[in-house]
Amino acid sequence: MSSRPDSGRVVPLPLLSNHSASRSSVTCRFRCGNACAHEAPNTSDNAYFGDIVASVLSRRGALKASGVLALSVGAASALGSTAAAQPGAPVQQGRPGRGPVPGTDFAPVAPNTQDAVVIPEGYEQGIVIRWGDPVLEGAPEFDFNRQTAAAQEKQFGYNNDFAGLIPLDGRGRENLMVVNHEYTTETHMFPAYDENNPTEEQVRIAWAAHGLSVVAVERERGGGFRPKPSRYNRRITLNTEFEVRGPAAGSDLLKTSADPAGTKVFGTQNNCSGSVTPWGTVLSGEENFNQYFANADSVTDPVSKERLARYGLKGAESDRKWERFDKRWDIAREPNEPNRFGWIVEIDPHDPRSKPVKHTALGRFKHETASIKVARDGRVVAYSGDDERFDYIYKFVSNGRIKRGASAHARRHNMSLLDDGTLYVAKFTGNSPAGEIDGSGKLPADGHFDGAGEWLPLASGKKSFVPGFTAEEVYVFTRMAADAVGATKMDRPEDIEPNPVNGRIYCALTNNTNRGSAGNAGADEPNPRVGNKHGHVLELDDDTTGTKFRWNLLLVCGDPNDPGTYFGGFDKSQVSPISCPDNVAFDRHGNLWISTDGNELDSNDGLFAVPVDGPERGKVKQFLTVPVGAETCGPVVTDEVVTVCVQHPGEDAEDPQNPTSHWPDGGNSRPRPSVVAVWRAGGGEIGRR
């Protein structure tokens, strides 16, 4: 549908301190355990950028001579090399071109607060699948008032986040859609929910509503996708057995009474973003796992207590009270169970009987995602962000090389690549004087937020590079190892993806309102604003398998009328306002697509397209907005269809029994997290008129 006039915004619940003003306290409570209402768990004394810039300036001339200060946006042929970063030309400022870049030729949607998915003129939309829709054979139709755990095990899970599309044919008509289910909001899921006394059946429904869904979807002629019965269809839940692999498998730190070998875990939870690998599997990041565990306060051993605190595990009874029905959620009884979450998991959607894997070589933290780039020598590189205020960006470089082809044998081989290699964490250096980074977002004199960086090695196989840490400790307590080597504290690094056209790496840093507050890190060049409520987008020119990179901020988000925003140098009077970037994706032209979470500009969240090269670099255009209270997640951009996951619609309701949203079914219906598809009316390519 086309954009319509603003229908008014519903006032949400009073928010806890430090919460996003636009995000419901209910969402913050159930998604991340009110993380922003607590002090950030990173209390390390790593040097801040402002503290080290003086020493950087003394080397500035040498750095310029070596070419590591300027980020080239030119020839992609030099990217993906395994050699050290080479000299590059200055960043090309965006400026008006002769016409819209292919893939971005649509009339931008205006900011709004409608209870609808609002799309550009000339486009149509349809629901692909909703919470509770059948996935497996024998699944009943969804009945909000008569839910059961047995039914939910066969139905589409709750709060869809990442989505990946894997073609089964050469025409893109038959596909597998793999979707994460990040978290459950019990107060909105059940018609009668006593927060102090949940029933066992409600808890088991929640266990079944977590995890992932694999759904075969068929492209409708001239339209979107529709689910279909298939032997590939699968539900992965908190009851699904996972194999633990890599250098920490079998560690004493992972052993429990139910798994004395430390090699088997039931379930995956709080799965946020993810990626489709070049070999056709799906990687998914376990993020805010800490909130599910009880009785961290009962731990008295100082070493264990410090480890729990660094991962945000604290308190007595858990919010959901799962520990009443399974002791593994009780740290007092199963102290190692939290160590079995916070990993990158991998599933093979082509084999519904295969056992999913937790890869310990990629480290344990609040993984937003892991995304793969194949180096020229065939090794694979996985990039990942730790979605917490003042936490870090990581990469993993495999020792083995990719096996080409789509056979089951090739997939098994390539899945093993993520079990053997080197794990690194990023340290950033800016190239501007400290006085020019004043915390306002004002550009320094050279016109760019940019600089160089280094990947600091943490561990490889059984070898630790961090003094005082064994290799097993590096993998299980990766945050603490990264603290020890002096990684750069970032503003909530979320989705991070390689651009398939220009080879650069793009990372969404969602926000960090604690930046520059008392006792916290101040502004630095890669995180240039104090009280950063709008976030920014980072661009890396990485030497892939090496240890050097160059970086640049593509966007400093917010209201274009705010002088503390930056849109790649493009004329800010011609861009859409954007706030709180979360997930990223690319179209075949190499344009960056950004979904948002927590828009701080009095509008619903949305999906945006922006060219990253050429005269239109930085020209942000809004493609859609999602309904009241919802977050835009997991964009998939194909030539003819765009899909997004609409998460937690209506969750800003003061009374869950009277929701603020009735999307997607309308009327007086309950809101249901869903996947929606958008396409051009009459067919044709997205963003080309």
N, C-alpha and C positions, 0 to 999 in steps of 0.2 A: 504494500500500500504506500501511498505517498505520505509525506510529512503533513501533520495536521496541527492546528493551534494548540498551545499548551493547555492541558486540562487541569492543571493545579497539582501541587505536591502534598502528599500526606505527611504530617509531622510525625517522625518516628519516636520511639521510646527515648527517655532521657538516657544519655550515654555516659559510660564510665570515663574517667579522666584519661586523656591521651588517645581515645578512640577517634577514628575518622568521623568528622561531623556528618558525613553522608552515609556511613555504614551502620546498620542496625546493631545494637548491643547484643541481640539474639545471635546474629551471624558471627560476631566476634567471639561470643561465648562458646558456640558449638563447633565452629570451624577451627579455631586456634587456641581455645582455652583462655581468651582475653589476653593474648600475648602483649598487646600494646598498653594494657592497663598495669603491667608489671615492668620493673626495671629490666633492660636488656640483659640477657645472660652473659654477654661478653664483657667481662670486667678486666680484661687483660690491659697491660700498659704499653701495648704496641705504639711505636712512634707514629704520631699523626703527621699528615702531609705538611701541615704548617710548621711542625717542629723540625722537619728535615729539609725544607725547601732551601734554607741558607746554604747547606752543603751541596745541594743540587746546583744552585746558581754558580758556585765556584767551578763546577764542571760544565757549565752551560755551553761554553764555546766548543768544548770537546764533543759534547753530545750532538750539537748541531752539525759538527764536521762529520760525525759518523752517520748522520741522517736519521736518527731515531726520534726526532722531535716532531716531524711533520708526517701526517697520515695521507698517503696517496689515495685518491679516489679514481685513479686512472686505470691503467691496463690490468685486467684480471689475470693475464697470463703470468704475472709475477707472483700470484697468490697461491697458497697451498704448497709452497715449496718447503722442503725440509731444511733448507739453509737458513742462516740467520737473516733477520729482517734487513732489507736493503734500503738505500736512500730513496725517499719519495718526494713528490712535489707537494706543495702546500695544499690544504683542503680547498676544494673548489666551492665557493659560495653559491648557494642556490639563488636563482634569479628567474624572473618570469621568462618562459620560453615561447615557442611559436604555437603551442597547443598542448593539451593534456597528454601526459605520457601514457602509452598503451597500458591498460589495466587500471587506470585511474580516471577514465573519461566517464564520469557520472556526476549528476547534480548532488552536491553534498547534503546530507540530512542535517537539519537545524537541531541544536540542543533542545531537549524537551523532557517532560515528565509524564508522558502518556503510559497507560497500562497496556502496552502493545509493543511488538517489534516493529519499529518504524524504518522503512527502507526507501531507497531513492525512487523518484518517478521512473516509470517504465520497467519496474521490477516486480516480481511476484514472490510469494513465500508459502511454505507449508511445513507442518510438523513432521519430523522423521520418526521420533519415538519419545515417549514420556515415561516418567517414573511409574512403575507398575505394569507397563505394557508387557505382553508375553515375549519371552526370549527363547525358552526351551519348550519342547513338545510337552503338552499336558498342563502348561501354565494356565491358571484361571484368569479371567478378565479381572482387572483391578477393581477392588471394592474398598473404598476408604474406611468404611465402618466395620469391615470384616477381614482385616489383614491377618495373615498367618506367616510364620517363618518358612513353612514348607512352600507357600506360594511365592514369597519373596525370593527364595533360592532360584526360582525359575523365571522371575520377572526382572525387568530393567531396574537397576538400582537407583539410589537417591543421589541428588546433587552432583550431576554429571559435570566433569571439569574438562580434562583433555579428551580430544577425539582424534583418531587417526584413521585414514582411509587407505585401504590396501586393495588395488585392483586384482580381480581374479581373471579378467580377460583383457584383450588388447584394446577394447573399445571404451573401457571405463563404465560399462553398463552394469557389470556384476562386480561387487566390491565387498570387502569385509570392513565394517566400521567397529573400531575398538575404542571403548569409552571408559575413562576412570570415574569412580564414584567416591568423591573426596571425603564427605562426612555426612552424618545424620543430624537432623534437627528434630529431636523427639517431641518437643512441645508442639511442633507444626505437623508432625507425621501422624499423630494419633488423636482421635476425637476425645479421648479421656486419658490424660497422662498426669500422674502424680509424680512430680520431680523428686520427692523424698522417698517414694516407694514404687519405682517402676516394676512392672510384672516381668516374670522370666520370659514370657512370650514376646513382650515388647523388646526386651534386650536381644533376644534371638532374631527378631525381625531386623533390628539395627545391625547385627552382625552380618546378616544376609544382604543388607542394603549397601554395605561397603564393598570395596574391591573394584572389579572391572566387568564389563559386558563385551562379548564378541557377538556381533549381529551381522548376518548377511543382509545387504541392502541392494536393491535394484534401482537403477536410474529410470525414472519415468520419462516417457517421450516428451521433450520440451519442458520438463519440470524438475522436481527434486528427487529425493530418494524415498523408497518405501521398504520396510523390513520384510523379510521372507523366511519361511522355514528352511533350515539348512543343517547339514551334518556338522558344519563349522560352528554353529551357535553354541555359546558357552557362557556360564556365569562363574566368576572367580570371586570368592567371598572370604570372610574371616575364618571360614571352616575349611578352606582349600589348602592342601599340603604344598609347601614350597621347599625346594632344595637350596641349601646354603652352599655357595661355592666361592672359590678364591682363597687368598692367603689367610683369612681369619676363620675359615670353616674349621670346625672342630676345636676352636679355642675354648679354654676354660671360661672365658668371659661370655660365651654364648650358651653354655650348658645349663639345662634346667632339669627338674625332676621328670618332666614329660619327654625330654630329649637329652639324655645323658651324653650323647655323642656330639651335640652342638652342631648338627648338620641338617636339621629339619625344623621348619617353622610352619605353624598353621596360620595362614592368612596374611593379608596386606591391608594397610589402613591409612587413611588420610592421604590418599594418592592424589597428587596435585597435577602438575603438567607432565608431559612425556614427549615421546618422539617415535616415529617409524624409522627403523634402521635401514641401511641400504640393502640388507639381506632379508627384509620382509618380516621382521619381528617387531615387537613394541617394547620400549623402555618406559617405565613409569616411576615417578619419584615419591617416596614415602616422606611426608612433610611433618605436620604437627602431631606426631605420635605421642608426645609427652603428656597430653591432656587426658589420655585414656587410663592412666595408671594411678593407683591409690597408694597412700601411706609412705610417700618419700620422706616425710618428716620423721618417720620412725627410725631411719637409718642414722646410726651414731658414728660409724667409722668415718674419720675425716676425709680420707681419700675417696671413698665411695660417695660421700655427701657432696664433695666438690664436683665429682663427675656428673652426678644427677643434676646439680644446680646449673652446670654449664649447658645442659640440654633442656633446661626449663622444667625439670621434674621437681615438684614440690607439693606440699599440702598433705592432708589426711585423706578423707573420703574423696573419691573422684566425682565429677559432676554427673556422669551417667550411671555410676554405681554398678558397673559391670563386675567388680570384684566380689559382689555378693553371690554371683552365679558361676564364677570361674576364678580360681585362685591365681591364674597367670597374670591377672590384672592387678594383683596385690604385691607390691614390691617387698613388703615384709615377709611374704611367703615365697616369692619367686624373684629374688633380687636381680637376676640376669635377664628376665624377660624383656625389659625395655631395650636392652642391647640388641635385640633381634628385630628391631624396627628402626627405620631411618635410613634404609638402603635404597639403591636402585634395583628394581625388579624387572625381569624380562620374561615375556610370554611369547610363545610361538602360536599365533592364531591359526596357522595352517594345520596344526595338529591338536585337535581338542582333547586328546588323551595325554598330551605332554605335560610334564611337571614344570610349573613356573620356577624361576631361579631368582635368588637374591645374590647380587654380585658384591662381595665384600671388598674387592680391590678398588672400587670407586669411592670408598670411604663412607662413613656414617655421619650424617647431619640432617638438617631439614631440607632434603632435596626437593627443589622445585621441579627439576627435570634432569635428564642427561640427553644430549644430542650429539650425533656422530658426524664427523668429517673424515673422509678417507684421504690420507696423505699420498703424495706421489709415489712413495715406495711401497704402498699397499698396507701400511700400518693404519690403525684406526685411532682417532682421537675423540674422546668424549668430554664435552663441556658441561659444567653443572654449577648452579648457584645455590647458596644456602639462604633460604628466605627468612631472614631474621635481621632486625636492625643491628648494624655494625658487624655483620658477618661477611663471608668471603666468597670469592669466585675460584673454582677449581677446574683442572683438566686432568685427564688420564690418557696416557699414550701406551698403546699395546706393544708388546714385544713381537707378537705374531702378525702375520699379514692376511688380508682378506682373501677368501676363496670366491671367485666369481661364479655366477650361476644361481638358479632358483631352486636347486634340488634340496631335499631334506638333509642330505649329507653336507651340503655347503652351509645350510643354516646352522646345523649342529656345530660345525667347525667355527663359524663366525661368532656364535654365541660364546664360545670358549675364549675368544680374544679378550673379552672383558674380565678375564680371571687372571691375567698375567701381564704386568706392565708397570709403569711408574705413575704415581699420583703426585700432582703438583697443586700449589695454591698461589694466587696472584698477588704480586706487590706492585703498586702503581707509583709512578713518579710524574709530576707535572713539570712544565717548562716555563712557568710564569713566576715572577716575584711574589712572595707571600703577601705583600701589601695590596696586590691586585686581586686577590681572592678574598673579598670582604664579606662573604656570606650572603650577599643579596642576589646572586645570580648574574651580576653584571659581568660582561665579557672582559677578560684581560686585554692589555694593549695590543697583543698580537692577533686579536679577533677570534680566538678559538680556545675552548677548553680541550687541551690535548697534551700528549707527552709520551713517555715510554714506560715499559714495564718488564718485569722478570717473573718467570715461573719458578717458584722455590720448591725443590723436591722434598717430599715427605717420606715416601717409602716405595720400595720396589720389591715385590715378592716377599721374602722373609727378611729383607734388609731395611732397617730404619735409617733415615737421614736426620732424625730429630734427636738431639742429645737428651738422655733421660727417658726416652720412650722405646719400648720394643716395637717391632713391626705390628704385632697384634694390637698393641695399644694405639698406634697411629690409626689403624683402620677402624677400630671400635670407638675411639675417642678423638676423631679427626679434628674437631673444633679446637681441642686443647693443643694438639700438635701444631695446628696452624697458628694459634696464639703464640706458641713458643718460637716460631721462626720469623714472626713479625709481619704477617700478611696485612694487607690494607683493609681497613674497616669500611664496608660499603653500605649503601642505603637500600637494604632489602633486595639483593639480587634475585630476580625471579627467572622467568623463562630466558634461555640463552640458546641461540640457533645459528648455524652457519648459513650464509646466503649462497644458494647454488649457482648464482650467476657471477657475482663479483668475488666470491670466496671469503669475504670478511665475516666476522662473528658479531652478532647483535644481542645485547643483553638489556632486558627491561629492569630498571631499578624503580620499584613502585613508589616508595616514599620513606620518610623517616623524620617524623616531627620532633624527635629527640636530638637530632643533629644540632650541635652547638649549645645544648642546654647544660645546666650545671652538672659537672662530673662526667660529661660525655664528650666524644670527639667533636672538634669544631669543623668548619668548612675546609675542604681541600679541593684541589682542582678537579679530581674525578667525582667529587660530591660537593658542588660549589655553593649550596644554599643551606643556611641554618633554618631549622623548623621546616624542613623540606616536606610539604604536604602534597605536592603534585608529581614528584618523581622525575626521572629522566631516562634517556636511552643511550646506551654506551655502544660504541663501534670499535672493534678490535681488528687490527691487521696483524695476525699471528703467524709466526713461522712454523706453526703446526706441530711438528715433532720436536722442535727446539725449545729454548728457554727464554727467548726474547719476543717482545711484541711492541707494537705502537698502538696508541688509543686516541679516541676523539669522542666528544659528546655530540651525537647527531641532533638530539632534542633535549632541551630543558623545558619541561612541560608546564602547562598552566594557561592562564588567560593571555592571548596574544597582546593585549593592551598593557600587560604588566611588563615593565622594562627588564625584570629578572627572568624572562623567558627567552628561548632561542630555538629557532626552527631551521637549523642547518644553514643559516644565513639568508633564508628566503624572506620575501616581503611578508611581514606578519599581518598585514591587513588582508591577505588573501588566503589565510589558513583557518582550519577549524580548531577551536579550542580543544585541548586534550589534557586529561588529568589521570594520574595513577596507572601508568602502563603496566601490564601484567603478562599476557601471553603474546608471542610473536610468531608470524608465519610469513611465507613468501609466495608470490605468484611466479609464473614461468618467466616473467619479464625481470624478475629480481626486485620488484617493489616490496617494501616491508609493510606488513599488515599487523596492526597492534590492537589487542583487546584490552579493556580497562576494568579495574576493580576498585571502586570507592571514589568515583568522580567527585572532586571537591569544588565543582563549578556549578552547582545547583541544576544539574541535569542528570538524567539516567546514564548509566554506563553504555559504552558503545564499541564499535569496531571501526578502525581508521586505516586508510591506505596512504603511504608516503613513498615517493621515489627517493632513492638513496644515491643516485648518480645523475650527472647532467644538470641542465639549467633548472629543472624542477625539483632538485634535491631539497628536501625539507618541507615541501608543500603538502601539509597534512590535510586530508579530506575525510570527513566522517561518512561511512557507508551505511551504518545502521545504529539504532539504539535498542536496548532491551527494556522489558517492563519494569514497573515500580518495584523497588527493593532488590532487583536482580543484578547479577554480575555477568559480564560477557567473558566466556571461557572458550578455550580449545578451538580457535578458528582453523578451518580447512578451506583453502582457496584453490579451486580447480579452474580450468578454462571457462566452464559453463555454469558451475554451481559454487556457492559459498555456504558453508555450514558453520554455526556457532552453537556452543552449549550454553543454555540459559540456566544459570544456577541460582538457587534460593529466591525465586520470585515471591514477593509478598512477605518476606521475612522481617520487614520493619513494622509489622502489625503489633499494636499494644496488646490486643487480645487475639491469640492464635485462632480462636473460633470465629473471628470476624476479620478475615484477611484483607489486606489493602490491595491485593492483586487477585484477579480471577483468570489469569493467563495460564494455560493456552485455551481452555475450553469455554471461557466466557460465562455470562450469566452470574449465578451465585456459586459457581463451582469452586473447589479448592485449587489453589495454585499447585502446579506440578513442574518440577525441574524437567527440562526437555531439550532435545536437539532440534534446531530449526534450520531449514534450507532456504536459500534465496537464489533466484535465477532471473534472467532477462525475460520479460514477457515476449512470447513468440520465439524464444530461443536466441542463441548467439553468445558471443564471448563476454564475460564479465569485464566491465570497464572499457568497452569499446563501442562506439556508437556509429 
